[in-house]
Amino acid sequence: MTDIGDLLSCEDVEDYSEEEVADGDYYVSINRSGFRCFPLRSKILRAIIDCGFEHPLEVQHECLRQALRGMDILCQAKSGMELAFQISKEYERFSKYMIGIRVSVFSDEMPIQEDEDVLKTACPYIVVGTPGRILALVNSKKLNLKHLKHFILDECYKMLEPLDVRRDVQEIFRSTPHGKQVMMFSATLSKEIRPVCKKFMQYPMEVYVDDEAKLTLPGLLQYYVEVKEYKKNKELLDLLHMLSFQRMVIFVKSVQRCITLLQLLTERKIPAIGIHKNMTQDERLSLYQQFKDSQNSILVATNFFESEMDFERVDIVFNCDMLEDSDTFHQVARAGSFAVKGVVITMVSDENDDQDLK
């Protein structure tokens, strides 16, 4: 749940002529070739470019142009990250040139007293949090939502399907102004839950993207390598010596495989960081930040961690194992935060893998 405030403001547009912003509207036409074609503030565009993003996905294009018009939006797309922590980091990255934009995260995992102290001292402009914690802060009158402008649910299906969580969201919603903008996003939106979502909205624009091809970024190259299972490590090491890269992510299917591969790379004096589901969330996020901060590094991770990360300025992604769920095979291609030009390499070891790939 967030308030994006000024981040999607159309004031002070510097990259548009009067002809392009005519008739009192935000735009007349949109060239889908890049983010520069949207009437975003120059400071936001600068941050987007710093992150390595150039071309929006179709779903981003459709949602962003309507969000800038102030429309309510209900969107289903196989993309996105669920962690409040990660979402807050994205806000911080995109607002880094905007003085005074403060972001705070409120989660059930932290002591509520710490959140109350943050609200007193930091006065955040953007709030990201879980429904239970946000409601607790509202009920205790520590969080005042009477001036809220934007009400956003990420993975709204998970928040509105369970009745207890839905009640929390409804209570929070009742504490907000009537004229706010409402946007909801989810990878899954059943026909039964869509009417529930729309009860929070006024004449929403609905976007449903199920076609995998529409979620693949321009400039992303995808390859597969046929290799016997027992030869995967050798093939990977050979490719590591052949390829030029700054950051690489290697996905594997199990914790043990992650540990073993990390040991192998360490023995070969190849710098690498390993992340898997047996670690605590704090450990995973700390290691992941080390990976992002380093200039030349390799991250070995189980597929479990895919939903917790973005792929900013990652040159190469290896899928060492075909994913058990073939629907998530193109995970990095559709993440929406992959570098503009990147390579995805998947190792195929048997007929089953080959069939999944097809």
N, C-alpha and C positions, 0 to 999 in steps of 0.2 A: 504494500500500500504506500503510495508516494504522492508527493505534491511537486510537480515539475516546475511550477512557478514560471520564472522568466526564461527557462531553457528553451522553450518553444515559442518565444515571443517573435513577432514579425516587425517590431519597431526597429528603427535605425538600420534598415537593410542597405548595405553598401554596394552589393554586387548587382543591383537591378536598376535599369533605367526606368523613366516614367512610363514609357510605352509597355514595358514588361509588367509593371504593376499598375494597371489601368483600372478605371471604373470603380475605384475604392475597394477592389478585391486584393487578395494577397498575391495572386498571380493570374496570368491569362493562360499560359501553357507551361508544361513541364517537360524539359528534355531529360529523359531517363538515363543520360550518359553519366551522371555523377551527382554527388550531394551538393555541389556548387550551384546546381540549378534550382535548389529550393531556397525560399526566402528566409534563410536562417541568419542569425547575427554572425558577423564576421568572426567574433571570438569563438563561437561554437564551431564554425567551419574550420578555423585554424586548429582547434583541438581534434576534430575529426580527422583532418589530414595528418596531424602528428601521430595519430593512432594507426595510420596506414590504410584507412578506409577511403575508397574512391567511389565505388558503384553500389547503390542500394539494391537489395533483392527486390523482387516484384512485390512481396508483401510489405516490405519497408516503404517502398515507393507509394503504394496505395494508402497505407495507414498514415504516413507522415504528412502527405499533402492534405489529407482531411483533418488530421490532428491540428495542423496549423490554422485551419478554418474554425476550430473550436467545436467540431462535431464529436458526439459520443461515438465510440467505436467498439465493436465486438469482433474479435479476430481469432481465428483458429489457424495455426501454422506449426509445422513440426520444427520448432526452433525455440531458442531461449534458455535462460539459466534461472534456476529456482531459488538459489541461495540469496537471502537478504543481504548478506555480506558482499557478495559479488556484485549485486545490483547497485549497492551504494558506491562501490569502487568505480563502476561505470559512470555514475553521476559525477563523481569527483574528477574523473579524467576529462569528461566533456565540458566541465565548468571551470577548468583550471585557470583560464584567462579571465574569468568573471569574478571580480572582487566582491566578497560578501556572500557568495553562495555557499552556505554551510549545509552539510549532509550528515544525518545521524541515523544509526541503526538501532532498533529496539526489538530484542528477541527474547523469547521465553527462556533461553538458555542462560541469560545474564541476570544477576540480582536486580530487582526492580528499583532499588534505591539508587543504583548507578545510573539508570535511565532517568530517574527524577532529577538527579544532580546535573546530568547533561542538559536537560530541558531548562534548568535554571541558569546555567552558565553559558551554554553555547547558543541557545535560541536558534535551533536549526531551521533553515528555510525549506529543506526537503527532508521528509521523514520516510524511512523504509522500515517495515517491521512485520511481524506476525500478527494475525488478527487478535489472538488472545492477549498479547502484551499491549497492543495499541488500545484495545478496549479497556484494559485495566488502568492505563494512564489517563484515558478520557474520563472514566468513572471517578477516578481520584482527583479530577480537575487539574491534573498536572499538564495535560496536553489539551490545548484549546484549538478546536477545529473550525471556529466560526468564520474565519477568513480564508478557508481552504478553497483553492481554485481548481485543483485537478485531483480526481479520485481514481486510482489505478489498481487493478488486480492482476497480478501475474499468476499464471496457472489457476485461473478462476474456477476451473472445473473442480480442482481439489479443495477449493475454499467453499464452494457453493453446493456441492453434492452432499457432504456430511451435514446433517441438520444442525448439530451443535456448533460447527464452525460457521455455517450460514447465519445462524442467529447472532454470532459475534459480529460478523460483517454487517448485518442489518442494523445492529445497535450503533456501530460506528457511523454508518451511513446516515442515520437519523440525526447525528450530532454535527452534520456538515450542512453548508448552505444549499439552498435549492438550485441556484444557478450555476453550479460547478460543472466542469467537463468530466465525463466518466468514460474510462477506457478499460477494456478487459481483454486479456490475451491468454491463450491456452493451447497446448499441443493436442488436447482432446476436448471436443465439445459435442456431446450427444444431442440428438434432437430434443430429448426430454429436458436437458439443462438450459438450452438456449432461451426459452421463454422466461426462465428464472433470471438469467442474466439481464434480459431486456427490461425487466421490471425496474431495474436500477437506472434506466436510461431514458432519454427523450429522442425519439426518431433516430436510432443509431444507424451508422453505416456498418454493414456486416461484410467481413472478409473471410473467406474460407479457402485455404490453399492446401490441397492434398497432393498435387502433382509434384513429385520429387524433383523433376527437371527444373521447375520454376524456382526452386530454392537453391539452385547451384550458382555460385558466384561466377561472373565472367573472369577469365584469366586463371581459373583453377584447373590444373591438369591432373587427371586421375589415371593410374596405371595399375596393372596387377602382374605379379611375377609368379610363375609356376615353379614350385620347389618342393622337394621331399621334406617331410616334417623334420627329420633328423639333420637336414642340411640348412635349416633356417638361420641358425646362429652364424654359420660360416658365410652364407649369402648376405646377411645383414652387415657383418664386419667388412666384407668386400665392398659393399655399397657405401659404407661410411667412409672408406678410404678414397672412393672414387668421386663422391659428391661434394660439392661446395655448399656450405650452409652456415648460418649464424645460430639459428634455433631449430631444433628438431624434437618432435614428440613421437614416441614409440608406444603404441597401445598393445597390450597383451591381455589374455583372457583370465588369468588367475594370479593370485598373490604370489604363489611359489614361482611362477614363471617370471614375474616382475623382479623378485629377489634374486633369482638365478641369473637373469640377464644383466642386472645391475652389477653383480659380482664379476661377471665375465668382462664387462666394459671396464670396470675398475682394474682388473688384472691386466688388461691391455693398455692401461694408463689413458683411457678415454674418459674425460670428465662427464659425469652423468648424475642425475638426481632421480630417485625412485619414490613413487607415491602409490599407495594402495589402500584398500578399504579397511585393513586392520589397524590403520593409524587413526588417531583422533582427528577431528576436524581442524583443530588448531595446528596440529603437526602438518597436516596436508596443506593448509593454506600458507603456513610459514615456508615450507619447502617450495611450494609453487611460486611464492613471491621471490624466493632466491633465484628460481629459474627465470622469471621475468626480468629480474634486475641484472642478470649476467649477460655478457656480450656474446659469448660463444658457449652454448651448452646443449645438453640432451636431456630430455625428460622421459623417463620410462614410467608408464602408469597403466593401471588396470582400467578397463572400460567404465568401471564404476565412477571414476573421477571425471569422465568426459563432461557431464552436466554441470560440473563446478568450475569449469575453466573456459577461457576464451582463447582464440588462436591469433592474437595480435602479433604480427611480425614473425610468425612461424613460417619458415621456408618449406619444410618437409614434414609430412605426417606419415608414419609407418603403421599400418594395421598388420602386426605380425601374425595375428590369428583372425580368421573370419569370425564375426560376431555371431553368437548363437541366435540372436534375433535379427533376421535379415532386414527387417524394416529400419534398423538403426545403422545399416552398413555405411550410408553416406553421412555419418554423424558430423564430420568436420566440414563437409561441403555445404551443409545447410545450417551451420551454427550461426551464420550471420555476422560473425566477428573474426573470420579468417582473413589473413592478409590478402591483398588484391591479387597478387600473383603467387601461387603456391603449388606444391605437388603433393598428391596423396598416392602412396604406394601400398598395395595390399598383397600379401603373400597368400597364394592358393596352393594347398598341399594335397588335395584329393578331389574326387569327383563330387562329393557333397559340397565342398567349398565352391567348386566351379558352378554348380547348380544354384547355390545361394547368390553368387555374383550375378548370374543371369537374371 
